[in-house]
Amino acid sequence: MRNGDLKPSDKPTPHPSLLTPHAFLGIDFGTSGARAIAINSNGDTLAEARSGYTDQTAVAWRAALFDLIGQIPADIRRLLSAIAINGTSTTALLCDAENRPLYPPLLYNDARAQDEAKQLAQITPPGHPVLSASSSLAKLLWFQKQPEFPCARFFLHQADWLASLLHGRPGISDYHNSLKLGFDPETLRYPEWLLQLEVVPLLPRVLAPGTAIGPVTAEIAAHLSLPRNCLIRAGTTDSIAAFIASGACRPGQAVTSLGSTLVLKLLSRKRVDAAQYGIYSHRIGNLWLAGGASNSGGAVLRSFFSDPRLKVLSSRIPPETDSGLDYYPLPCPGERFPINDPEFEPRLTPRPQEDALFLHGLLEGIARIEAQGYRLLQELGADPLESVLTAGGGADNPAWTSMRTRFLGVPVQPSSQVEAAFGSALLAARGENLLCYEQSQAERKN
């Protein structure tokens, strides 16, 4: 080797953006901030960015959107072929003809439309997803009663509006965000009962998530140094983006999110909707994502123990042994799934003197709820459970994972990707054929 030559291990590694002619950007708008992840065609992460906001306002969202894109290195931005955005489900805005919000956004958990939900109960099929006071359609009917409504031209979800700032064509949504607006993902149209309402002119055109809407506007391309042909694709909700990020793609695969609450999603060939149990299904390609959310989860654990204490106590638990305790851990009365009862009482007694045994019982109780939830989904027609990927803080607890494997009777492992922004980046890269792509990749591996 000549003096000064580099050994192979010493040679500088090219920046990942230089190894691919295409990059794709996924953006996730959450409850307290936003995140962006850029990937290449192989799904390798090229860059990440974060932006916080103290207020949930359209002005703050717009600033965060432009800040996130601006944080992506210029050499990667110049390679961007597509962008997809996810937002919180049912967070919505009413906009004028210039796409300017007429009223502060109504957030995902805003339940002021109680009267409108009762009005909808008179005309919708029993158990329909729009019947919650926080649904998109209930919010639209509430907007209809406000003095600003005569100036309205567009009703948009958070992800719809943010995407429209980039492509310049307001009035377009996707069938994940529009499920609770009343759009039927099976027939791919608005139902007849909905088309009888006076608000019909404001309903968005609904596309499959990942569908190309159009390129960024010339103004945006210049302002953010984006390629003029960079496509904006129809987005999705934050929870569906997180599911996409997991890589689950076959019927029988499921994702459990062990965050503050316990959220189950099972991929199925059959649509499962059962409002009496808090269950509804999203469409993904030619499959259905059936699921529900329990009020049990990390919030009840943290009401007793700090995160460091949870870690120490968990290491003392023999997960293959029953605790002998029969808990139904809830932070307060009320449960949504697999039992739907607003007055359901927590079961947290008797409490043993040993903290490790108490935690054993709590973790076991949540594992039983998870198993009961997946059992119910299958009893209602979903595909048999084959494996479970886990997202959220609880995924890092080996004792709990072992316990859950015992109760579920299927393999349980952490999800390799947990960021919703990564799921949206995959949506940007692979478009509406996302799941078909994943299935073909899985078939090749098998």
C-alpha positions in Angstrom: 0.0 0.0 0.0 1.4 3.4 -1.0 2.2 5.9 1.8 -0.9 8.0 2.4 -3.4 5.4 1.0 -6.4 4.7 3.1 -7.2 1.2 4.3 -10.8 0.1 3.3 -11.9 0.6 6.9 -10.4 4.1 7.0 -12.1 5.4 3.9 -14.7 8.0 4.6 -18.3 6.6 4.3 -20.3 8.6 1.7 -23.3 10.5 3.1 -26.4 8.2 2.6 -28.0 10.9 0.5 -25.2 10.4 -2.1 -26.0 6.7 -2.5 -29.5 7.2 -3.8 -31.1 9.5 -6.4 -34.3 9.8 -4.4 -35.3 10.8 -0.9 -38.7 10.8 0.7 -40.0 12.9 3.6 -42.5 11.9 6.3 -43.9 14.4 8.7 -45.8 13.6 11.9 -47.9 16.3 13.7 -48.5 15.2 17.3 -50.1 16.7 20.4 -47.1 18.7 21.6 -44.8 18.9 18.6 -43.9 17.6 15.1 -41.2 15.4 13.7 -39.8 14.8 10.2 -37.8 11.8 8.9 -36.2 11.6 5.4 -35.5 8.1 4.0 -34.1 6.7 0.8 -35.6 4.1 -1.5 -34.3 1.3 0.8 -35.9 2.7 3.9 -32.6 4.0 5.4 -33.0 7.1 7.5 -31.1 10.1 5.9 -32.1 12.9 8.3 -34.4 13.7 11.1 -35.9 17.0 12.5 -38.0 18.1 15.4 -40.1 21.2 16.0 -42.2 22.0 19.1 -45.2 24.3 19.6 -46.8 25.5 22.8 -50.1 26.3 21.2 -52.2 24.1 18.9 -53.0 26.8 16.4 -52.8 26.9 12.6 -50.1 29.6 12.8 -48.0 27.3 15.0 -48.5 24.3 12.8 -47.5 26.2 9.7 -44.4 27.5 11.3 -43.5 24.0 12.5 -44.1 22.6 9.0 -41.7 25.0 7.3 -39.2 24.7 10.2 -39.1 20.9 9.9 -38.5 21.0 6.1 -35.9 23.7 6.5 -34.0 21.6 9.0 -33.5 18.8 6.5 -30.0 19.3 4.9 -30.1 21.0 1.6 -28.4 18.2 -0.3 -31.2 15.8 0.9 -34.0 18.4 0.2 -32.8 18.6 -3.4 -33.4 14.8 -3.8 -36.9 14.8 -2.3 -39.3 13.0 -4.6 -42.4 13.0 -2.3 -43.7 14.1 1.0 -46.5 12.7 3.1 -48.0 14.1 6.4 -49.9 12.6 9.2 -51.9 14.4 11.9 -54.0 13.6 14.9 -57.3 12.0 14.0 -60.4 14.3 13.9 -58.4 17.5 14.5 -60.1 19.8 12.0 -60.3 23.4 10.6 -62.9 25.5 8.8 -61.3 27.6 6.0 -62.3 30.3 3.6 -61.8 30.4 -0.2 -58.2 31.4 0.3 -57.6 28.4 2.6 -57.3 30.7 5.7 -58.7 29.3 8.9 -61.9 31.0 10.0 -61.9 29.7 13.5 -59.3 28.1 15.9 -58.8 24.4 15.1 -61.0 21.9 17.0 -58.6 19.3 18.4 -58.9 15.5 18.4 -60.2 15.4 22.0 -62.6 18.4 21.7 -66.0 17.1 22.6 -68.1 20.3 22.5 -70.3 18.9 19.7 -72.5 16.9 22.1 -75.8 18.2 20.6 -74.5 17.5 17.1 -73.6 14.0 18.0 -77.2 13.4 19.3 -78.4 14.9 16.0 -76.3 12.4 14.0 -77.7 9.5 16.1 -81.1 10.2 14.5 -79.8 9.6 10.9 -76.8 7.3 11.0 -76.6 3.5 11.3 -76.2 2.4 14.9 -72.6 2.3 16.1 -71.2 4.5 13.3 -67.8 6.1 14.0 -69.3 9.6 13.5 -71.5 9.3 16.6 -68.8 10.6 19.0 -68.9 14.2 19.9 -65.3 14.4 19.0 -65.8 13.0 15.5 -65.0 15.1 12.4 -68.6 15.2 11.2 -69.9 16.3 14.6 -67.3 19.1 14.6 -68.4 20.2 11.1 -72.0 20.4 12.2 -70.9 22.5 15.2 -69.0 24.8 12.8 -72.2 25.2 10.8 -73.8 27.0 13.8 -71.0 29.6 14.1 -71.2 33.1 12.6 -68.1 32.5 10.5 -69.7 29.6 8.6 -71.2 31.5 5.6 -67.6 32.4 4.6 -66.4 28.7 4.7 -65.4 26.9 1.6 -63.3 24.0 2.9 -63.5 21.6 5.9 -60.0 20.1 6.4 -58.3 17.8 8.9 -54.9 18.8 10.3 -52.9 16.7 7.8 -55.1 17.8 4.9 -54.6 21.5 5.6 -50.8 21.2 6.1 -50.4 19.2 2.9 -52.5 21.9 1.1 -50.0 24.5 2.1 -47.5 22.6 0.0 -49.5 21.6 -3.0 -51.9 24.5 -3.1 -55.1 22.5 -3.7 -57.3 22.6 -0.6 -60.3 20.4 -0.3 -58.5 17.0 -0.5 -58.3 14.4 2.3 -57.6 10.6 2.7 -59.9 7.8 3.9 -58.1 7.3 7.2 -58.6 10.9 8.3 -62.1 10.9 6.8 -63.4 7.7 8.5 -65.0 9.8 11.3 -66.2 12.4 8.8 -68.5 9.6 7.5 -66.6 8.5 4.4 -67.1 4.7 3.8 -63.8 3.1 3.1 -65.5 0.0 1.8 -67.6 1.6 -0.9 -65.1 4.5 -1.3 -67.8 7.1 -1.2 -69.9 9.2 1.1 -73.1 7.4 2.2 -76.5 8.6 1.1 -77.6 9.7 4.6 -74.6 12.0 4.7 -75.2 13.5 1.3 -78.6 14.8 2.5 -76.9 17.2 4.9 -76.5 20.9 4.1 -72.7 20.8 4.8 -72.1 18.6 1.7 -70.4 21.4 -0.3 -67.6 21.6 2.2 -66.8 17.8 2.3 -63.3 17.1 1.0 -62.6 14.9 -2.0 -61.2 11.7 -0.4 -58.3 9.7 -1.8 -56.5 6.6 -0.8 -53.6 7.4 1.6 -50.4 7.7 -0.4 -52.1 8.9 -3.6 -50.2 11.6 -5.4 -52.1 14.9 -5.1 -49.7 17.0 -7.1 -46.3 18.7 -7.0 -45.3 21.4 -4.6 -46.2 24.9 -5.8 -43.5 27.0 -7.5 -43.6 29.4 -4.6 -43.1 26.6 -2.0 -40.3 24.9 -4.1 -38.4 28.2 -4.2 -39.0 29.1 -0.6 -38.0 25.7 0.8 -35.4 24.7 -1.9 -37.4 21.7 -3.0 -37.5 20.1 -6.4 -40.3 21.5 -8.5 -41.5 18.0 -9.2 -41.6 16.9 -5.5 -45.0 15.2 -5.1 -47.3 15.7 -2.1 -49.1 12.5 -1.3 -52.4 12.1 0.6 -51.6 11.5 4.2 -52.9 9.5 7.1 -53.5 9.7 10.9 -50.8 9.5 13.5 -51.8 6.0 14.8 -52.0 4.5 11.3 -48.6 6.0 10.4 -47.2 4.4 13.5 -48.6 1.0 12.4 -47.1 1.4 8.9 -43.8 2.2 10.5 -43.8 -1.2 12.4 -43.6 -3.1 9.1 -46.6 -5.4 9.9 -48.1 -6.3 6.6 -49.8 -9.7 6.7 -53.2 -10.8 8.1 -52.8 -11.9 11.6 -50.0 -9.5 12.4 -50.8 -7.0 15.1 -49.2 -4.0 16.8 -49.8 -3.2 20.5 -48.9 0.3 21.7 -48.0 0.3 25.3 -48.0 4.0 26.0 -50.2 5.9 28.5 -53.1 3.8 27.2 -53.2 0.3 25.6 -54.0 0.4 21.9 -54.4 -2.8 19.8 -54.4 -3.0 16.0 -54.8 -6.3 14.1 -54.5 -6.7 10.4 -57.4 -8.7 9.0 -59.0 -9.7 5.7 -62.4 -8.9 7.3 -63.7 -5.5 8.4 -64.7 -5.5 12.0 -66.8 -2.8 13.5 -68.5 -3.1 16.8 -69.2 0.3 18.5 -70.6 -1.5 21.6 -67.0 -2.6 22.3 -65.2 0.5 21.0 -64.0 -1.3 17.9 -63.8 0.0 14.3 -61.6 -0.7 11.3 -59.5 1.3 9.0 -58.8 0.2 5.4 -55.2 -0.4 4.4 -55.0 -1.5 0.7 -57.1 -4.6 0.4 -57.0 -5.4 4.1 -58.5 -4.0 7.3 -56.9 -2.7 10.5 -59.3 -3.6 13.3 -58.6 -2.3 16.7 -59.6 -0.6 19.9 -58.0 1.4 22.8 -58.2 0.5 26.5 -57.9 3.1 29.2 -55.4 0.8 30.9 -51.7 1.2 30.3 -48.7 3.1 31.3 -50.6 6.0 33.0 -51.9 3.7 35.8 -48.4 2.2 36.3 -46.8 5.7 36.6 -49.5 6.7 39.2 -47.7 4.2 41.5 -44.1 4.1 40.3 -41.5 6.3 38.6 -39.9 5.0 35.4 -36.6 4.1 37.2 -38.5 2.3 40.0 -40.5 0.4 37.4 -37.3 -0.8 35.8 -35.8 -2.0 39.1 -39.0 -3.8 40.2 -39.6 -5.4 36.9 -36.1 -7.1 37.1 -37.4 -8.8 40.3 -40.5 -10.3 38.7 -40.6 -14.0 37.7 -42.7 -13.6 34.5 -43.4 -17.3 34.1 -45.2 -17.4 37.5 -48.7 -16.1 38.2 -48.9 -13.3 40.8 -52.1 -14.7 42.3 -53.6 -11.2 41.9 -56.7 -10.4 39.8 -56.3 -6.8 38.8 -58.0 -4.7 36.2 -55.7 -1.6 36.2 -57.3 1.7 35.3 -56.3 5.2 36.3 -59.9 6.1 37.1 -63.4 4.6 36.6 -64.4 4.1 32.9 -63.3 1.7 30.2 -63.5 1.8 26.4 -62.2 -1.6 25.1 -62.5 -4.6 25.4 -65.2 -3.6 27.9 -67.1 -0.4 26.9 -68.5 0.9 30.2 -68.0 4.6 31.3 -68.6 3.5 34.9 -66.4 0.4 34.9 -64.4 0.4 38.2 -60.7 -0.2 38.5 -59.7 -3.4 40.3 -56.4 -2.7 42.2 -56.9 -4.5 45.5 -55.7 -6.2 47.6 -52.3 -4.5 47.5 -49.5 -6.7 48.8 -46.7 -5.3 50.9 -44.0 -6.1 48.4 -43.9 -3.5 45.6 -42.5 -6.1 43.1 -45.4 -8.4 43.7 -47.9 -5.4 43.3 -46.2 -4.4 40.0 -46.3 -8.1 38.9 -50.1 -8.0 39.4 -50.5 -4.7 37.5 -48.4 -5.9 34.5 -50.3 -9.2 34.5 -53.6 -7.4 34.6 -52.8 -5.3 31.6 -51.5 -8.4 29.8 -54.9 -10.0 30.4 -56.7 -7.0 29.0 -54.5 -7.2 25.9 -55.2 -10.9 25.5 -59.0 -10.3 26.0 -58.9 -7.5 23.4 -57.3 -9.6 20.7 -59.6 -12.5 21.6 -62.6 -10.3 21.1 -61.4 -9.0 17.7 -61.0 -12.6 16.5 -64.4 -13.6 17.9 -65.9 -10.8 15.8 -64.3 -12.1 12.6 -60.8 -10.8 12.5 -58.0 -13.1 11.3 -56.4 -15.3 13.9 -53.6 -13.6 15.8 -50.1 -14.8 14.6 -47.7 -12.3 16.1 -47.5 -9.0 18.0 -45.1 -6.1 17.5 -44.9 -3.7 20.4 -44.4 0.1 20.4 -44.3 2.5 23.2 -42.4 2.6 26.5 -43.6 -0.8 27.6 -41.8 -2.5 24.7 -38.5 -2.2 26.7 -39.7 -4.3 29.6 -38.4 -7.9 29.1 -40.4 -9.3 32.1 -43.6 -7.8 30.7 -42.9 -9.0 27.2 -42.4 -12.6 28.5 -45.6 -12.3 30.5 -47.5 -11.0 27.5 -46.2 -13.8 25.3 -47.5 -16.3 27.8 -51.0 -14.8 27.8 -51.2 -14.2 24.1 -49.7 -17.5 23.0 -47.9 -15.9 20.0 -44.5 -14.4 19.5 -44.2 -10.9 20.9 -41.3 -8.6 20.1 -40.5 -4.8 19.9 -41.3 -3.0 16.7 -38.1 -2.1 14.8 -39.6 1.4 14.1 -41.9 3.3 16.3 -41.9 6.8 14.9 -45.1 7.8 13.0 -42.9 10.1 10.9 -41.1 7.0 9.6 -44.5 5.5 8.6 -45.4 8.7 6.7 -42.0 8.6 5.0 -42.8 5.0 3.8 -46.1 6.3 2.6 -44.3 9.0 0.6 -41.9 6.5 -0.8 -44.3 3.7 -1.8 -47.6 5.5 -2.2 -51.0 3.8 -2.1 -49.5 0.4 -2.9 -47.6 0.5 0.4 -49.1 -2.7 1.8 -48.7 -4.7 -1.4 -45.1 -3.7 -1.4 -44.6 -4.9 2.1 -46.4 -8.2 1.4 -44.2 -8.9 -1.6 -41.1 -8.2 0.5 -42.3 -10.5 3.2 -43.0 -13.3 0.6 -39.5 -12.9 -0.8 -38.0 -13.3 2.7 -40.1 -16.5 3.3 
